[in-house]
């Protein structure tokens, strides 16, 4: 059976959420009967991967700051969930950017037996509504193609603006564009190598990338797509809860 790991990235500062604490550690909105919800944003994401029989290990990437670091991440997930998971769980501090945070987790995985010949899924900790059907689609496509991400079609026509932000520079065709989601799946050794190359280039040129699929595409090759899920929304603002 292929070794499949899941990296859940939750090392950001949540600046756009406003007050109320780190978004991944907040509880999801109240239940219909008015009772307190049982899961945090991070806890819900963890539950999906922990409930998949295909996932061998989970790595949580948390902030470096002590007050929102590993201890806070463990509390957000819950002792019952952590103790009930049959696989391995690791915690690793993030970095100054998402890329660096993911690289920290990949470097930890590199030392684990079986990881290098396996698959890794990289997921935003702020996407609590991911489900196992989507996880399985990504896994299957990544096994076949080497790299795969879930995408959603655009429902409105996008425009590229000029440098002033006042005028349209280019009228884009939405049929050839899509919105990327996570988890994004990769064979482990290639995505680790791509991240190493990205780290080297970033040190020389300050280049950054928005997600792991872009890093893979920049250094290795094509990324396959599968159907995303409109419910798999990323929490960015407080109203998203």
N, C-alpha and C positions, 0 to 999 in steps of 0.2 A: 504493500500500500504506500502510495506517495506521501512523503512528509509535507504537510501544508501548514504554514504559519500565517497568523493574522497580526498585522501591526495596526494598532488603533492610536492615531495621532491626536493628542489632547494637550499640546504644550503651548498653545497660543495664549494671548493676554485677554481676549474677549473685550477689547476696547469698544467695539461698535455695539455691544449689548447694553452699555450704560451701567448703572448701579445694580447691585443685587448679587454680585459675585461671579465667579467664572462660569461660563455658560454650560460647559460639560458637567459641572457639578450641581446644576440646578435641577429641581424636580420637574418632570413633565406636568402639563396642565392638569387640573383636578379632574377626578373621575365624574361621570355623569350624575352619580348620587351625592356628589359634594364631598366625598371622602378624600383624604390625602392620597396622592398617587404613590405607588410603591417603588417607582424607579426614577433614577436621575437620567439625564441625557446620556452620560457615559455608561451607566448601568444597563440601559436598554440596548445600546450598541454591543456591549460586552455579552449580554445574554444571547443575542443572535448568533455570534460566533461560537460561544461556549456550547450552544445547543446543537451545533453542527457536528455530526460524527466524522466529518472529513477534516476538521481542524485539529492539528496535533498540539499546537502551542499558540499562546496569545502574548503579545508584547504591548504594554501600555506605555506610551511616551508622555511624560508629565512635565510640567514646568520645573525649572531649577529652584525657584523660590520655595523656601521651606513651608510657608503657610499654605501653599497650593501644590506642593510637591507630592511625593509618593504616598505619604500618610493620608493626605486629603483625597487622592485618587482612589486609594483602597476604601475609604469611607464612602465615597460616591458610588462605587461599584457594589459594595456591601459584603460583609464577611460571609454571609450565607452563600452568595453567588460564587465567591472566590473558592470557598471550601468545597462547594458542590461540583466544580469543574474537574473533569477527569484528566485533562491534559495539563501541560506546564504553563504557568503564568510568570512573566517577567516584567519588571518595571525599570525604565531607563529615563534619565533626564533628557530633555530636549535641548535645542540650541537656539540661536538667534533668528533662524528662518525655518520654514517648514522643511526645506531640503536638508538642512543640517540635522533636524530632528529625526527625519526618516533614516538618514545615514547612520546616526547613532544606533538606531534599532537594527538596521541591517548588519552593522558591525558586531552587535551582540549575537545576532543569529548566526553569523559566520563561524562562531566558536562552538555551536551546538552540533552534535552528531546528527547526521542525516539532512541537515538544512540545505547544504550546498547542492544536493541533487534533487531538491524538492521545489516547491512552489511557495510564493509569498503573496498575500493579499495586503494591500495598504488602504486603510479606511480612515475617513475623517471622523474623529470622536464626536463631532457636532452633528452627525447624521444618525439619530437614534432609531429611525423607522426603517432601517434596512431589514430585509427578511432573507430567509434561507433560499428561497427560490432564486432571488437575484444573485446571492453568493454562489449558488451552484452553476448558474449560467456563466458567471465570470470564470470560475474554476475550470469548467469544461472547455471554454474557448481559449483560456491561457495554456492549458495542457496541449491543445491542438496547435495553436499559433505562436506560442512563446510569450505573448503579451496580449492582454484584453482589458477593455474598460466598458462600463455601461454608459449609454448615452440616451438623451431625450431629443426628439425632433423639435425644431423651433416652430412656434405657432404664430409668430409675428415676423415681419420682414426687417432684417438687420441692416444698418447703414454704418459704414466706416466714416468717421469724421476727420477733417483735416486738423493740422496742428493748432489752429485757433479754437477748435471746438464749436465754431459757429456754422460752418458749412459742411455739406456732405462731400466727402472725397471719393467714395466709391459705393455703388449700389450692389450689395451682396446678394447672392442667390441662396435662400434659406434651405433649398433642397440638398445643398452640399455642405450644410453646416449643422452642428449638433451641440448640445450642452453636455459636458462631461460630468459624471458622478463618480462615486467610489462605492464599493471597493474596486481598486484596480489591481489586476492580477498579473504576475510575472514568474517565469522561471527564475529561481533565486540567483544563481551565479551571474547571469547576464545583467540583471538589474543592479546588483552590487557593483559590477564593473562599470556600468553606466554612471552610477552615483560617484564612484571614485574619479572618473573622468570629469564629471560635472564639478566636483570639489576642486580639482586641479585648475580647471578653466576659470572658476569663480574667483579663485585666489589671484589669478593673473589679470582678469578683466572685469571683475565685479558682476558678471553675468548671473542672473537668477532665472529660475523656471517656476511656472505656476503649479505644476503637478508632476507626478512621477512618469506619466505617459509621455509628457513633453521631453523629459530627460531621456527616457528610453529611445524615443524617436530621434532625438538629436545625435545620439551616439551609436545606436544599434540598428534601427530599422522600423518596420511597420508594426502598428498596434491595431489589433482587431477590435471590433465593437460588437456589443450585444445590446439588446433592448434594456433600457433603464427602467426605473419605476418612479412615477410622478410623486408617489408618497415618500420617496427616499430624499426628503428635503433636507438641506443643510441649514441649521439654525445660525442666523447671523445677527438678527435684531431681537429685542425682547418680545416683540409681537409674534415672532415665529413660534414661540412656545404655546 
